[in-house]
């Protein structure tokens, strides 16, 4: 049983908020929040944007020229990239998986 279902069931039985929080292992505020909501809690994945996405076209051109990761990193640093070399290498691996060069 999901926590929110258990919270609702215990509350329907007349159990107090403090006792529900102890039994389920959540805070009293969480219990109150779940009791206010009619349905189950909604979760959504957070949207992330990568700083390297701005440089994608330039990176593709550099890869086509045969540049390696450290050279691409140095070129991007000159163009204002703030991240690390490891991030560039991870990004390059992801690009190569999607589009083989």
CORMOCOR-V673258 format. One record per helix or strand. SS is the DSSP state (H for helix, E for strand). FROM is the first residue (numbers start at 1). TO is the last residue. Records with the same first field share a line. If there is no record, write none. Layout:
SS = FROM-TO, FROM-TO
This chain:
H = 3-12, 17-24, 28-36, 51-64, 69-78, 85-98
